[in-house]
C-alpha cells in the first residue's frame, strides 16, 4: 500500500507579464497551476482564507472552484489556512480585546466554505510575530490559548478541526512554550499541525513533537530547511523569513539535503496509525533562481521514491510483529 492522501498547500508564485504573482493572477494561470499539481498526483488542496473570495469570483463560487479541482483529479479542498502574522489594533491573538473580531473573521470564513465536499482542517497561525508580541509570558500564552479554544469550538460545529501551525518567528516557538500552549488548550477543540521546517528552525524536533502529540496531530507541512536559528533571527522586524541578516533562504523542498529526516518521520507516521493528509508546501522557492514548479516536481519525485520506500519498510516492520 502506498500513501495516496497527498495534498498541496497553495503557496505558489509564477512569472507573469506583470512580474511574480500567485497563480490566481488570472484564470488561465490558475487552470495550468491546478493541472500541474494534478499531473504530479496530488489529490488534496489547501489554500489561504484570503484567496477564497478571489477563487469564488474566478470560478463562479468556492464550490465551483472545488468542482474544477475534482474535474482535474482532486478529491476536495482539504484545508483552509487562517493567520494574523502582523498584529494590528483590531486583530492580535495575544490581545484579548481583539478576540471577538478574530472569531467573527473565522465565522465569515466558515460561511464562505459552505457547500464544499468536506474541509477537514481549519489551520491557524496561533500568534503574530514574536517581535510584536514580546515579552511572551505564561499569561500571554493563556490569552492566545483562550482564543483558539473559542475558535475550535466554533469550527467543530461546522465539521472542521482547528489545528495550530507554528512559525519559527511566532510568539509560541520553543518546546516549553508549545507544551504550555497545548496544556492551556482543550484537546477536544484545538489540535496540532506539524510544519517540519518551521519547528526545525526553532530548534524543536518535529518527529518528537509528532510522537508526543500524535493524538492531537491532524496534518503536516512537508518542507525542509538547512538552518537552525542561532542568532535570534525570529525577532527580526518586519519579516524574519526575508530580512534575517545571517540567512537568505530558510526553506527548501524535500530532496535538497536539508536537516529534516523525512524517511524517519514517514516511518513514525506509518507506525502511529495516522491516516490523514500529508501536505507538501513550498515557501519562497523562487529565491536564488528556483521555481515552484521545479520544487514541486522534485518533492514529488522524493515522495514517490524515497518516502515510498520508507513507508514500505515501516509497513513490513508492522507485518513482522503481527
C-alpha positions in Angstrom: 0.0 0.0 0.0 1.4 3.4 -1.0 0.2 6.6 0.7 -2.4 8.2 -1.5 -3.5 11.2 0.6 -1.0 13.9 -0.6 -2.3 17.4 -0.7 -0.6 20.7 -1.8 -0.5 23.9 0.1 -1.5 26.8 -2.2 1.7 28.8 -1.6 3.0 29.2 -5.2 4.4 32.1 -7.2 4.6 32.1 -11.0 6.1 34.5 -13.5 3.6 36.7 -15.4 3.9 39.8 -17.7 3.4 41.8 -14.6 6.1 40.1 -12.6 5.9 37.3 -10.0 2.3 36.7 -9.0 0.2 33.9 -7.4 -1.5 31.7 -9.9 -4.8 33.3 -9.1 -3.4 36.2 -11.1 -5.9 35.1 -13.8 -8.0 32.1 -14.8 -5.6 30.7 -17.4 -2.7 30.7 -14.9 -4.8 29.1 -12.2 -6.1 26.4 -14.6 -2.5 25.5 -15.5 -1.4 25.5 -11.9 -4.1 23.1 -10.9 -3.3 20.8 -13.9 0.4 20.8 -12.9 -0.5 19.6 -9.4 -2.9 17.0 -10.8 -0.3 15.6 -13.2 2.1 15.1 -10.2 -0.6 13.1 -8.4 -1.8 15.5 -5.7 -5.4 14.8 -4.7 -6.0 17.4 -1.9 -5.7 21.1 -2.0 -5.1 23.5 0.9 -5.5 27.3 0.5 -5.5 30.5 2.4 -8.7 32.1 3.7 -7.9 35.3 1.9 -7.9 33.5 -1.5 -11.4 32.2 -1.1 -13.4 35.2 -2.4 -10.9 35.5 -5.4 -11.4 31.9 -6.3 -15.1 32.2 -5.9 -15.2 35.1 -8.3 -13.0 33.3 -10.8 -14.9 30.0 -10.8 -18.4 31.3 -10.0 -18.3 30.2 -6.3 -16.0 28.5 -3.9 -17.8 25.1 -4.5 -17.4 25.9 -8.2 -13.6 26.0 -7.8 -13.7 22.8 -5.9 -15.7 21.2 -8.8 -12.9 22.3 -11.1 -10.4 20.6 -8.8 -12.5 17.5 -8.9 -12.8 17.6 -12.7 -9.0 17.5 -12.7 -8.4 14.6 -10.4 -8.5 16.1 -6.9 -10.7 14.8 -4.2 -11.5 18.1 -2.5 -10.3 21.2 -0.7 -8.8 19.7 2.4 -7.6 22.6 4.5 -8.1 26.4 4.9 -5.2 28.4 6.4 -6.1 31.5 8.5 -3.5 33.8 10.0 -2.7 37.2 11.6 1.1 37.3 11.2 1.1 41.1 11.7 -0.6 42.3 14.9 -2.9 45.3 14.5 -5.1 47.3 16.9 -8.0 45.2 15.6 -6.5 41.7 15.3 -3.8 40.4 17.6 -4.2 36.9 19.1 -2.3 37.9 22.3 -4.7 40.9 22.9 -7.9 39.6 24.4 -9.8 42.7 23.3 -9.4 41.7 19.7 -10.7 38.2 20.1 -14.3 38.9 19.1 -13.1 40.4 15.8 -11.0 37.3 15.1 -13.8 35.0 15.9 -16.1 37.0 13.6 -13.5 36.7 10.8 -13.4 32.9 11.3 -17.2 32.8 11.3 -17.2 34.5 7.9 -14.5 32.1 6.5 -16.7 29.2 7.6 -19.7 30.7 5.8 -17.6 31.0 2.7 -16.8 27.3 2.9 -20.5 26.2 2.9 -21.3 23.8 0.1 -17.8 22.3 -0.1 -17.3 18.5 0.0 -15.8 18.5 3.5 -12.9 20.7 4.5 -11.1 18.8 7.3 -8.6 21.3 8.7 -9.1 24.9 9.7 -5.3 25.6 10.0 -4.4 28.6 12.1 -1.2 30.5 12.9 -1.8 30.9 16.7 0.2 34.2 17.1 1.5 37.2 15.4 5.3 37.9 15.1 7.4 37.4 18.1 8.8 41.0 18.0 5.2 42.4 18.1 4.2 40.2 20.9 7.1 40.0 23.3 7.5 39.7 26.2 5.9 36.3 25.8 4.8 35.2 29.3 2.7 32.3 30.6 -0.2 34.8 30.7 0.4 35.7 27.0 0.2 32.0 26.0 -3.0 31.6 28.1 -4.7 34.5 26.3 -3.8 33.0 22.9 -5.0 29.6 24.0 -8.3 31.1 25.1 -8.9 32.5 21.6 -8.3 29.2 19.8 -10.4 27.3 22.3 -13.3 29.6 21.2 -12.5 29.1 17.5 -12.0 25.4 17.9 -15.5 25.0 19.4 -16.9 27.1 16.5 -15.2 25.2 13.7 -16.1 21.8 15.2 -19.8 22.8 14.9 -19.1 23.3 11.1 -17.3 19.9 10.8 -13.7 21.3 10.7 -10.9 20.8 13.1 -9.0 23.9 14.4 -5.3 22.9 14.2 -2.3 25.0 15.0 0.6 25.6 12.7 3.6 27.3 14.5 6.2 29.6 12.8 9.8 29.9 13.9 9.2 33.6 14.2 5.9 33.4 16.0 5.4 34.1 19.7 4.9 30.5 20.6 8.0 28.7 19.2 10.1 26.8 21.8 9.3 23.4 23.1 8.3 24.7 26.6 6.1 27.3 25.1 4.4 24.7 22.8 3.9 22.4 25.8 2.3 25.2 27.8 0.0 26.2 24.9 -1.3 22.6 24.5 -1.7 22.4 28.3 -3.9 25.5 28.2 -6.0 24.4 25.1 -8.8 21.9 25.2 -7.8 18.7 23.3 -11.4 18.4 22.1 -11.2 21.8 20.3 -7.5 22.6 19.5 -5.2 20.3 17.5 -1.6 20.3 16.2 -0.4 20.8 12.7 3.3 19.9 12.2 5.4 22.0 9.9 8.7 20.2 9.7 10.8 23.1 8.6 9.4 25.8 11.0 9.9 23.6 14.0 13.4 22.6 13.0 14.5 26.2 12.5 13.1 27.0 16.0 15.3 24.2 17.5 12.3 21.8 18.0 12.4 18.2 16.8 9.3 17.8 14.6 9.5 14.0 14.8 9.5 14.1 18.6 6.7 16.7 18.5 4.6 14.3 16.4 5.4 11.4 18.8 4.4 13.4 21.8 1.2 15.0 20.3 0.2 12.2 17.9 -3.3 12.1 19.4 -3.8 15.8 18.5 -1.9 15.9 15.2 -4.2 16.4 12.2 -1.7 17.2 9.4 1.8 18.2 8.2 3.6 20.6 6.0 6.5 18.7 4.5 9.2 21.1 3.7 12.9 21.3 4.5 15.4 23.7 5.9 19.2 23.9 6.1 19.4 26.2 9.1 18.6 26.4 12.7 18.0 29.9 14.0 21.1 30.5 16.2 21.1 34.3 16.1 17.6 35.2 17.3 16.5 35.9 13.7 13.0 35.2 14.9 13.0 38.7 16.4 13.8 40.5 13.1 11.2 43.1 12.1 9.2 43.2 10.0 9.6 39.7 8.3 12.3 37.3 9.7 11.8 35.0 6.7 13.1 37.7 4.3 15.1 40.1 6.5 17.2 37.8 8.7 20.8 39.1 8.4 22.5 35.7 8.5 20.2 33.5 6.3 19.0 34.5 2.8 16.7 31.4 2.3 15.1 29.4 5.1 13.0 26.8 3.2 13.8 24.1 0.7 11.9 21.3 -1.0 12.4 17.7 0.1 15.3 16.1 -1.6 17.7 19.0 -1.3 19.8 17.7 1.6 18.3 19.6 4.5 18.1 19.0 8.2 14.7 17.2 8.4 14.8 13.4 8.4 11.7 12.8 6.3 12.2 9.0 6.0 12.3 8.7 9.8 9.2 10.9 10.0 7.4 8.8 7.4 8.2 5.6 9.4 6.9 7.2 12.5 3.7 8.3 10.8 3.1 4.7 9.5 3.8 3.1 12.9 1.5 5.5 14.7 -1.5 4.6 12.6 -2.1 8.2 11.4 -4.2 8.0 8.2 -4.8 11.7 7.4 -3.5 14.0 4.7 0.2 14.7 4.2 0.8 18.2 2.6 3.7 19.5 0.6 4.4 23.2 1.0 7.0 25.4 -0.6 7.7 28.8 0.7 9.8 31.4 -1.2 11.1 28.7 -3.6 11.9 31.4 -6.1 14.8 32.7 -4.0 18.1 32.0 -5.7 16.6 31.5 -9.1 14.4 28.5 -8.2 10.8 27.9 -9.3 7.7 26.4 -7.6 7.1 24.1 -10.5 10.6 22.6 -10.2 10.5 22.4 -6.4 7.1 20.7 -6.5 8.3 18.1 -9.1 11.5 17.4 -7.1 9.4 17.0 -3.9 7.0 14.6 -5.7 9.9 12.5 -7.0 11.2 12.3 -3.4 7.8 11.2 -2.2 7.4 8.5 -4.9 10.9 7.1 -4.4 12.5 7.8 -1.1 9.4 8.2 1.1 7.6 5.4 -0.6 10.5 3.1 0.3 10.5 4.3 3.9 6.7 3.7 4.1 7.1 0.2 2.6 9.8 -0.6 5.1 7.7 0.6 8.0 4.7 -1.5 6.8 6.9 -4.6 6.5 8.0 -4.0 10.1 4.4 -3.8 11.3 3.6 -7.0 9.5 6.5 -8.8 11.0 5.3 -8.2 14.6 1.7 -9.3 14.0 
